Amino acid sequence: MARTTPLSVNYTVLKSALDRPFLILNSSVNKTIFIALVTVISLLFMYTFVPFNINRWYEDASKLDLFKIFSIFSLAGTLTLLFTQFGLWKLLHIKHLSYGQYFFWFLGEIVLLTFAIMGCDWVLNNHPELSVSNYLDTFNYTILIAIPPYVISLLILFGVQQNKLAYNLSLVATEHKALSDNLLIEDENGKIILTLHPNNVLFFKSEDNYVDVHYLLGGEVKTELIRTTLKKIESTCSYSGLIRVHRSYTINIKTVSSSKKTHKGYVLQFDPLPDLQIPVSASHQKQFEQYLNNTTSTLPSTPL
């Protein structure tokens, strides 16, 4: 049996991370925002920190002030990114890049950007000599100046992406919670026939092999006859307000308007059905009284 070494484990983890799809710049909107951010951040970065004493490079050669020179370099970067992010992607028929592939894509962009910066420098600096050494020096300057704008822009886009993801997940969770709060009334085959909010459920009445569901819709009492049993409804509806009070009745205690104690036991009434009285049978009376004593929501009780 082959042994797994820490080195092989680290290599596997690294390979898995580099193979993950890099989706931040997959949409045209994100590409456009990314290019705009890199342009603005690079311009502000160069003008604020003036890296590599660039201000001394063009003191004698150019009549432009430093901000305009930096603007030209930023514009060159913008055009390069527009070409790579839109032109090359389309030309090469790229669907998406992995994290590892994007690293080399970034280096390729810096290679092209270096040529663009050398062209600007050649114009601004009175046509200096073009050589491999000059290109390599420019490449080093370009990649060091490009890294902060790149990283900051990608982090901003990543933060926005994660915020959208969190928002979408919260919507899904809210919708799921809203659905899970409802009572799903199934028939004997498990098919959902009714979806009701608990506040709209009055009671269930057993009718041989059927159950008559009494509920409110638009303030009016509606009924639905479903082929099922009270036992199945009680087992599938995880709602604490459903209480069996009779062999033929399971009521929603939350919508009961009043309970009356008679010499025969309790009878329950509902506001929408003032002429209906549902009895609490002797076998369920003790359980019903315990519920009344333990519940935090009290029912109006009128002893007779």
C-alpha positions as CSV (number, residue, x, y, z in Angstrom):
1,M,0.0,0.0,0.0
2,A,1.5,3.4,-1.1
3,R,2.2,5.8,1.7
4,T,1.0,9.4,1.5
5,T,3.7,11.9,2.4
6,P,3.0,15.5,3.6
7,L,4.7,16.7,0.4
8,S,2.3,14.7,-1.8
9,V,-0.6,15.9,0.2
10,N,0.5,19.6,-0.2
11,Y,1.0,19.0,-3.9
12,T,-2.5,17.6,-4.2
13,V,-4.1,20.5,-2.3
14,L,-2.1,23.1,-4.3
15,K,-3.1,21.4,-7.6
16,S,-6.7,21.3,-6.6
17,A,-6.6,25.0,-5.7
18,L,-4.9,25.9,-9.0
19,D,-7.4,23.8,-11.0
20,R,-10.4,25.6,-9.6
21,P,-12.2,27.8,-12.2
22,F,-11.3,31.5,-12.0
23,L,-14.8,33.0,-12.6
24,I,-14.4,36.6,-11.3
25,L,-13.6,37.9,-14.8
26,N,-16.0,35.7,-16.8
27,S,-18.7,38.3,-17.4
28,S,-18.3,41.4,-19.6
29,V,-19.6,43.6,-16.8
30,N,-16.9,42.3,-14.4
31,K,-14.2,42.7,-17.1
32,T,-15.2,46.3,-17.7
33,I,-15.3,47.1,-14.0
34,F,-11.9,45.4,-13.6
35,I,-10.3,47.5,-16.4
36,A,-11.8,50.7,-15.0
37,L,-10.5,49.9,-11.5
38,V,-7.0,49.0,-12.7
39,T,-6.9,52.2,-14.7
40,V,-7.9,54.5,-11.9
41,I,-5.9,52.7,-9.1
42,S,-2.8,52.5,-11.2
43,L,-3.0,56.2,-12.0
44,L,-3.5,57.1,-8.4
45,F,-0.8,54.7,-7.3
46,M,1.8,56.2,-9.6
47,Y,0.9,59.8,-9.0
48,T,0.8,59.3,-5.2
49,F,4.0,57.2,-4.7
50,V,5.9,58.1,-7.8
51,P,7.7,54.7,-7.9
52,F,11.3,54.3,-9.1
53,N,11.6,58.1,-9.3
54,I,9.7,58.3,-12.5
55,N,9.4,62.0,-12.1
56,R,13.1,62.4,-13.0
57,W,12.9,60.3,-16.1
58,Y,11.2,63.0,-18.2
59,E,12.3,66.2,-16.6
60,D,14.2,67.3,-19.8
61,A,12.7,65.1,-22.4
62,S,9.0,65.9,-22.1
63,K,7.0,69.1,-21.8
64,L,4.1,67.3,-20.2
65,D,3.5,67.4,-16.5
66,L,3.8,64.3,-14.4
67,F,0.0,63.6,-14.2
68,K,-0.4,63.7,-18.0
69,I,2.5,61.3,-18.4
70,F,1.0,58.9,-15.8
71,S,-2.3,59.3,-17.6
72,I,-0.7,58.2,-20.9
73,F,0.8,55.1,-19.2
74,S,-2.6,54.3,-17.6
75,L,-4.3,54.7,-21.0
76,A,-1.8,52.3,-22.5
77,G,-2.7,49.8,-19.8
78,T,-6.4,50.3,-20.4
79,L,-6.1,49.6,-24.1
80,T,-3.9,46.5,-23.4
81,L,-6.5,45.1,-21.0
82,L,-9.3,45.8,-23.4
83,F,-7.4,43.8,-26.1
84,T,-6.6,40.9,-23.8
85,Q,-9.8,40.7,-21.8
86,F,-12.2,41.0,-24.8
87,G,-10.2,40.6,-28.0
88,L,-8.0,37.7,-27.0
89,W,-10.7,35.9,-25.1
90,K,-12.9,35.9,-28.2
91,L,-10.1,35.2,-30.6
92,L,-8.9,32.2,-28.5
93,H,-12.5,31.0,-27.8
94,I,-11.8,31.0,-24.0
95,K,-14.8,29.9,-21.9
96,H,-13.0,30.2,-18.5
97,L,-9.6,30.0,-16.9
98,S,-8.5,28.2,-13.8
99,Y,-6.5,30.0,-11.1
100,G,-3.3,28.5,-12.4
101,Q,-4.1,29.5,-16.0
102,Y,-5.0,33.0,-14.9
103,F,-1.5,33.4,-13.3
104,F,0.1,32.8,-16.7
105,W,-2.5,34.9,-18.3
106,F,-1.5,37.8,-16.0
107,L,2.1,37.3,-17.0
108,G,1.1,37.4,-20.6
109,E,-0.8,40.7,-20.1
110,I,2.3,42.2,-18.5
111,V,4.4,41.1,-21.5
112,L,2.1,42.9,-23.8
113,L,1.7,45.9,-21.5
114,T,5.5,46.2,-21.3
115,F,5.6,46.6,-25.1
116,A,2.9,49.3,-24.8
117,I,4.8,51.1,-22.0
118,M,8.0,51.0,-24.1
119,G,6.1,52.6,-27.0
120,C,4.9,55.4,-24.8
121,D,8.4,55.8,-23.3
122,W,9.9,55.9,-26.8
123,V,7.6,58.8,-27.7
124,L,7.9,60.7,-24.5
125,N,11.7,60.2,-23.9
126,N,12.9,61.3,-27.4
127,H,13.3,57.9,-28.9
128,P,15.7,56.0,-26.6
129,E,17.5,52.9,-27.8
130,L,15.2,49.8,-28.0
131,S,17.0,46.7,-26.7
132,V,16.3,43.5,-24.9
133,S,17.9,44.9,-21.8
134,N,15.7,47.9,-22.0
135,Y,12.6,45.7,-22.4
136,L,13.6,43.5,-19.4
137,D,14.1,46.6,-17.2
138,T,10.7,48.0,-18.3
139,F,9.1,44.6,-17.7
140,N,10.4,44.6,-14.1
141,Y,9.0,48.1,-13.5
142,T,5.7,47.3,-15.2
143,I,5.0,44.2,-13.2
144,L,5.9,45.8,-9.9
145,I,3.6,48.8,-10.6
146,A,0.8,46.6,-12.0
147,I,0.6,44.1,-9.1
148,P,-1.1,46.5,-6.5
149,P,-3.9,47.7,-8.9
150,Y,-4.5,44.2,-10.1
151,V,-4.7,42.7,-6.6
152,I,-6.9,45.5,-5.3
153,S,-9.3,45.4,-8.3
154,L,-9.6,41.6,-8.0
155,L,-10.2,41.8,-4.3
156,I,-13.0,44.4,-4.8
157,L,-14.7,42.2,-7.4
158,F,-14.3,39.2,-5.2
159,G,-15.9,41.0,-2.3
160,V,-18.8,42.1,-4.5
161,Q,-19.2,38.6,-5.8
162,Q,-19.2,37.1,-2.3
163,N,-21.7,39.8,-1.2
164,K,-24.0,38.9,-4.0
165,L,-23.6,35.2,-3.2
166,A,-24.5,35.8,0.5
167,Y,-27.5,37.9,-0.6
168,N,-28.8,35.2,-2.9
169,L,-28.3,32.6,-0.3
170,S,-30.2,34.7,2.2
171,L,-33.0,35.0,-0.3
172,V,-33.1,31.2,-0.8
173,A,-33.0,30.7,3.0
174,T,-35.9,33.2,3.4
175,E,-37.9,31.5,0.7
176,H,-37.2,28.1,2.1
177,K,-38.2,29.3,5.6
178,A,-41.4,30.8,4.2
179,L,-42.3,27.5,2.5
180,S,-41.3,25.4,5.5
181,D,-43.6,27.5,7.7
182,N,-46.6,26.3,5.7
183,L,-48.5,23.1,6.3
184,L,-48.2,20.7,3.4
185,I,-51.3,18.6,3.3
186,E,-50.7,15.3,1.4
187,D,-53.1,12.6,0.3
188,E,-52.6,8.9,1.0
189,N,-50.1,8.6,-1.8
190,G,-47.9,11.4,-0.5
191,K,-49.0,13.9,-3.2
192,I,-49.3,17.5,-1.9
193,I,-52.9,18.6,-2.3
194,L,-52.9,21.8,-0.2
195,T,-50.3,24.2,1.1
196,L,-51.7,26.3,3.9
197,H,-50.4,28.9,6.3
198,P,-51.0,27.7,9.9
199,N,-53.0,30.9,10.7
200,N,-55.5,29.9,8.0
201,V,-56.1,26.3,9.2
202,L,-59.2,25.8,11.3
203,F,-59.6,22.0,11.8
204,F,-59.6,18.6,10.1
205,K,-62.6,16.3,10.2
206,S,-62.4,12.6,9.4
207,E,-64.9,11.3,6.9
208,D,-64.4,7.6,6.6
209,N,-61.4,7.2,4.3
210,Y,-61.2,11.0,3.7
211,V,-60.4,14.1,5.7
212,D,-62.4,17.3,5.2
213,V,-60.0,20.3,5.6
214,H,-61.6,23.5,6.8
215,Y,-59.5,26.6,6.2
216,L,-59.7,30.3,5.5
217,L,-59.1,31.9,2.1
218,G,-59.7,35.6,1.7
219,G,-61.6,35.7,5.0
220,E,-64.0,33.0,3.9
221,V,-64.2,29.4,5.1
222,K,-63.3,26.8,2.5
223,T,-63.3,23.0,2.6
224,E,-61.2,20.4,0.7
225,L,-61.9,16.7,0.8
226,I,-58.7,14.7,0.7
227,R,-58.3,11.0,0.6
228,T,-56.1,10.5,3.7
229,T,-56.3,10.0,7.5
230,L,-56.0,12.3,10.5
231,K,-53.1,10.2,11.7
232,K,-51.2,10.8,8.4
233,I,-51.8,14.6,8.5
234,E,-50.6,14.8,12.1
235,S,-47.5,12.8,11.3
236,T,-46.6,14.8,8.2
237,C,-47.4,18.3,9.4
238,S,-44.7,19.4,11.9
239,Y,-46.9,22.1,13.6
240,S,-47.4,22.1,17.3
241,G,-50.8,23.8,17.1
242,L,-52.5,20.7,15.7
243,I,-54.2,18.8,18.5
244,R,-56.4,15.7,18.3
245,V,-59.5,16.4,20.4
246,H,-61.8,13.7,19.1
247,R,-61.7,10.5,17.1
248,S,-63.0,12.6,14.1
249,Y,-61.4,16.0,14.8
250,T,-57.9,17.5,14.8
251,I,-58.0,21.2,15.4
252,N,-55.6,24.1,15.1
253,I,-55.5,25.4,18.7
254,K,-54.2,28.7,17.5
255,T,-57.4,29.6,15.6
256,V,-59.9,28.4,18.2
257,S,-61.9,31.4,19.4
258,S,-63.2,29.9,22.6
259,S,-63.6,26.8,24.7
260,K,-66.7,26.1,26.8
261,K,-66.7,23.7,29.7
262,T,-70.0,21.8,29.9
263,H,-71.2,18.9,32.1
264,K,-70.2,16.6,29.2
265,G,-66.8,18.2,28.7
266,Y,-65.3,20.9,26.5
267,V,-66.7,22.3,23.2
268,L,-64.7,24.5,20.9
269,Q,-65.8,27.3,18.7
270,F,-64.4,29.3,15.8
271,D,-65.3,32.9,14.9
272,P,-65.8,32.1,11.2
273,L,-68.2,29.3,12.1
274,P,-70.2,30.6,15.1
275,D,-72.8,27.9,14.9
276,L,-70.3,25.0,14.9
277,Q,-69.3,23.3,18.2
278,I,-66.5,20.7,18.1
279,P,-66.6,18.4,21.2
280,V,-63.5,17.3,23.1
281,S,-64.1,13.6,23.7
282,A,-63.5,12.1,27.1
283,S,-60.4,10.2,25.9
284,H,-58.8,13.5,24.8
285,Q,-60.1,15.8,27.6
286,K,-57.2,15.3,30.0
287,Q,-54.6,15.9,27.2
288,F,-56.5,19.0,26.1
289,E,-56.6,20.4,29.7
290,Q,-52.9,19.8,30.1
291,Y,-52.3,21.8,26.9
292,L,-54.5,24.6,28.1
293,N,-52.5,24.7,31.4
294,N,-49.1,24.6,29.7
295,T,-49.6,26.8,26.6
296,T,-48.5,30.4,26.7
297,S,-51.4,31.5,24.6
298,T,-54.7,31.2,26.6
299,L,-58.1,30.7,25.1
300,P,-61.2,32.4,26.3
301,S,-63.0,29.9,28.5
302,T,-66.6,30.1,29.5
303,P,-67.8,27.6,32.1
304,L,-71.4,26.6,31.7
